[in-house]
Amino acid sequence: MYVDLSKLPPSVLTLIFTINSFQGDTFDKIENAYVRLLDIDKNTELARYNLTESGSHTGLIMCSLSRRSGEWQMKAIGLKSTSRTFREMMSAIASCL
């Protein structure tokens, strides 16, 4: 998934990135599962989680990007969940805002 931050309206202040196993397979059962956040312009990896090695959960709140004074700041979160959809994770997501 690619997000062009420059195209987001000014009203968007925070993005929360999540990953879920919609079918309910736990990440420890998925070989070589990982997720990462990249800054394409700088060719830099900002965050990476090796999901296979992190246990038997089906969801992860990976990180947040928040706009402060026109600049985006990343915060690693790494909160595990047994949820299969982001909707099921909403209370945990809200606690990260």
N, C-alpha and C positions, 0 to 999 in steps of 0.2 A: 504494500500500500504506500502510495506517495502522497504527501501533504505539502502543498505549496503555501507556506505561511504568509507570503506576501499577498496572496489572493483572498485571505480571510478578511471578512469585514471587521472594522475596529471594535465592534460590539463583542467579538469573540475574545475572551480574556484568558481562558484556560482550556486545554485539551488534555484528556485523560486517555492513555493508551492501554487497552486491555487485550488479552488473548484468552480464548475459550475453546474447549473441546466440546462442540455442540452435540456430538454423538455420545458424550460421556466417557470416552476413553481417557484414562488418567495419563498424564504426560510421561510418567515413568515407563509406560508400555509403548510409547511412540519413539522409535529409534531415531537418534540424532535430532530431536526436536529442540529448536532454539528460536528466540526472537531477539531482534536488535533494532536500535534506533540509530540512524545515520544522518549526518549533515553532508548532503551530497556536494554542496558548494565547496566545502573544506575537505572533502574526502576523509571524514573523521567518524569513527564509531563512538557514539555518545553513551550508549547503554547496551548491555547484552545479558540475556538470561539463558542459561542452558536448562531447558525445561525437563529433559529426560533425567538429568541428575538431581533435580530439585524435589522429587517426591511424588506421591500419588495424589495429585490434585488435578482439577479440570479447568481451573481458571487462574489468571494472574493479572493483577493490576500492575502493569509494568512501570509506568512513569507518568509524570505530568509535564506539560509545557505551559508556562504562564507568561503572559505579556505584562511587562513592567516598564513603564516609561518608554514604550515603543520597542523594547527589546524582549526577545524570548529567552526564558530561563528554564532549564530542564532540572527536574528533581526525580531521582531514582526512587521507586517505591518498593517493588518486589513483594507485594502482599498476595499471598496464595489464597485460593478460594476453591470450594467444591461446586461452584455455580457453572452451569453450562451455557448461559447467555449473559450479556452485559446487563440486561434488565434484572436478572436475579442478583446481580452484584451492585445494584444502585445504592443501597445503604452504605456499603463499603466504599464505593466510588465517592459518594457525598462526603464521607469522612476525610477524604484526601484533598478536598477543595480548600 
